[in-house]
Amino acid sequence: MATTFQIGRSEQGSTRILTLDGYLDAHTAPAFEKAIQEEFEGGRKNIVVDCARLTYISSAGLGVFMSFIEEIREAGGDIRLAAIIPKVYQVFEVLGFPTLFQIFDNTPAAVASFERS
């Protein structure tokens, strides 16, 4: 079974929004990793990952978040998560992501959190 995965990109103020759609697994994680790397190298360090259309995440996908968070925070930015569906949230929760990342109910709230800080 082929898995589909797409990454949308948009910007709101100084915040870059990456919208994930589909399955984030070992086959698609490199595309997500490349997207975050491009944003960071382009000087964008306030990143919201909109997960409303993310239907599956594997350990490889979770690893992408972990591989960048320290570097981005050291540069004064952050990765914040938004709109995670319950099935995917359970995976994040089991691995302790809610204690490591700020998670918001929706993308506008996540974006607004950067404007307040």
N, C-alpha and C positions, 0 to 999 in steps of 0.2 A: 504494500500500500504506500503510495507516494504521499508525503506530507507536504502541505503547502504552508508557506510562511512569507509574510511581507512586512516591511518596515516603512511606515509613513513618517515624514519629517515635517515639522512646522515650527514656527517661532512665535513667541509672545513676549514682547519686551526683551529682557536679557535671558529668557529661559527658552531652551530648546526642548521640544516635545518629540519623543520617539513613540510612535504608535505601533504596537506589535499586534499582528493578526495571524492566527493559526497556531501551528505546533513549533515550539522552541525546544529542539532536541539536539543530539550530537551532530546531526546533518545540517541543521540550520543555525546552530550557535555561532559558527564562524562569521556569518553575515551580520549577526547582532554585534559580535565583538568588533568587527570592522566599522560598523556604524558608530559605536561609542568612541572608538579610537579616532575616527575622523572628526567627530564633534569636539573632542578634547584637544586634539592637535590644532583644530581651527579656533581655539581660544574660548570655546563654549564649555563652561564648567557647571552651569546650573541646568541640570537635565531632569526632565520628568519623563518617566516611562509609563505610557498609557497602556494598561493591560486589559481593557474592556473586551477586546476581541481575541485575547490570548486564550486558547482553549486547552493547551497542554504545555507543561514545562518539565524538562528532565534535569538531572543533576548537571549536565553539561550547560544547560541554559542558566541555571542558578550560579554556576561557576563564573559565567561572564560578569554577572553583577559583582561578585566578590573580587574578581581580578582587577576591577577599576576603582572600587569605592575608596580605598585608602589614598591612591594617587590623586584622585579628584578632590577629596577632602583636604589633603595637604596643600593643594593649589587654591583652597578657599571656596570650593564649590561643593556640590552634593548631587547624588542621584536620589530622586524621590519617586515613589511608586503610586499609581492611581488606578482606581476602578478595577480591582482584581476580582474576577468571578469566584464564587465560593469554592468550586472544585480546585482551582489553581491556588487560591489563598491557603487551603489546607496544607499544600506542599510547602509554601512559604512558612507557614506557622510551625509545622513540625520541625523545620530546620532553624527556627529561631529568627527568621528575617524581621519580624515585627520589632525585635529589640535592636536590630542593626540598622534598619531603614525606616524612614518616615513613610507611612502608607496612608493615603487619602482616599475618601469615598469616590472622588471624581477629579478629573484633570484640572478644572478651574481652581479647586481648593489647593491642589498641589502647586500650581503656578503662583497663586496668591501667597503661599507660604514663603516663596523666595522673595517676593516683593516686601514682605514684612521683616525679613531678616537682613 
